[in-house]
């Protein structure tokens, strides 16, 4: 019986022996299947992926679930560290009359995110900006109903111990600093002010970071609820506007 990977390779490259041979060699070298195929399924959509963007994970679908729950009709979403654009695009496609601003520091990631918006017929719903979120001045006086992010949250010293497949993905998308929390501090300290009254922030967190996030929020007098992913890990933090 063929493995799932072999079935997909046959589906994509089965009529091209040279391409099939190359794909098998890349798979044997532990390159992620999504990069070999050039796309990945996330939520109900298909996204272009390259080594310039993180491959969408099923756990991140729980972030989209919460955005869909919290984003009101005609609401506006801010997606920080948007990567492939999967969070913003899927959220907009499953809510009514909504729009988004999606931001990433990587110009190449923004290019791919724009392609993904077009691929999924969401280009009229989302605006993309290439910017370093360490400076929030690019937002001016804009306010949002929901601010979401799947920021880098792996401790710097742990990155090189991750499974081999992760070494093909952009390191900048993993690196959360010495304790894995630098982007959470940055976002909590600089972006809560951009929430509308009654709005919320929705953050993906590491499987072992729930207590750290609770502490960061408590120190800032913020109310947080944390929800589990499909594997039972505490994965999504929902933080109410002050």
Buried (B, 14 or more C-beta within 10 A) or exposed (E): EEEEBBEBBEEBBEEEEEBBEEBBEBBEEEBBBBBBBEBBEBBEBBBBBBEBBBBBBEBBBBBBBBBBEBBBEEBBBBBBBBBBBBBBBBBBBBBEEBBBBBBBBBEBBBBBBBBBBEBBEBBEBBBBEBBEBEEBEEBEEEBBBBBBBBBBBBBBEEBEEEEEBBEBBBEEBBBBBEBBBBBBBBBBEBBBEBBBEEBBBBBBBBBEBBEBBBEBBEEBEBEBEBBBBEEEBBBBBBBBBE
